[in-house]
Amino acid sequence: MTGLTGLRAVLAGLAGEPTGQSPVRLGERVVELRRLIDGLEGVWSAWVAELDGSGELDAHAGTGAWLRSTCRLAPGAARSRLVLARR
């Protein structure tokens, strides 16, 4: 099982969990999930930076255009995420 396949399985499991938890427990889980999302964003940014540096997307008008069309990001979101990835 690849990392992404395992991640999909975990996400499916989380989506199916009951939400009838105490507000304190639910708040703890919200914070924990946000931290995990931030970690995933970091991995995503590193992969975007590597893809951007490969030069393979120049034929498609660059990485920003590719992110907009392939990842369905708004122009501003694609631009800001690419700037972040390049840092």
N, C-alpha and C positions, 0 to 999 in steps of 0.2 A: 504494500500500500504506500503510495507516495504521500508526501506531506500535504499536498492540496486535497487529495482524496480523503485523507484522515480528517482534515479540517472541514470538508463538506459534511462528513458524517457527524462530527461534533456539532456543527451548526444546525443540522437537522434535528439532533437530539435536544439542543437548547431551545429551538423553536417549538418543540413539542412539549416542553416542560410546563407543568401547571404554574400559574402565576399567583395562586392564592397563598402567598407568603406574608409574614408580618412585614409591616413597613420598614422596620429596622433591618431585617434580613434582606428584603428586596433592595433597600438602599445600598447595603454592602455589596450585593451582587451587581448592581448598576455600576458602582465604582470599579469593581473587579473587571467587569466586561469592558468598561471604557479603557482601562489600562491595557487589556489585551488588544483592543482595536487600535490603540496607539502603537503598540508593538507591530501589529500587522501593517499599519501605515508606514512604519519605518522600513520594513522588509520591502513593501511595494515601492517606496521611494528609491531604495537601493537598486532594485531591479530596473526601474525606469531609468535611473542614471546609467546603469550598465548598457541598457538598450540604446539610450541616447548617444552614449560614447562609441557604440559600435559603428555608427555611420550608415547602418543598413536602412534607415528610414528616410534618408534624404530624397529618395525617389518618390516618396509619398508626401512631399512638402514638409518634412521634418517631424520630429517627435510630437510637438504640440498638436499638429493637425491629426496625427495618428491617434493620440489620446482622445481628441474630440470625437473622432468618428468611431473608433473601435471600442473605447470605454464609455462612450456616450456622455462625455463631460461637456459642460458649458465652456465656451471659450475662456472666460476668466478663471474658471476652476482648473482647466487644463494648463493654462499659463502659470498660475500660482503653484500648482503641484510640480510642474517641470522646473520652475525656479528653485523650489525647495529641494528637489531631487538633485539638481546640479550643485547645490551647496554641499 
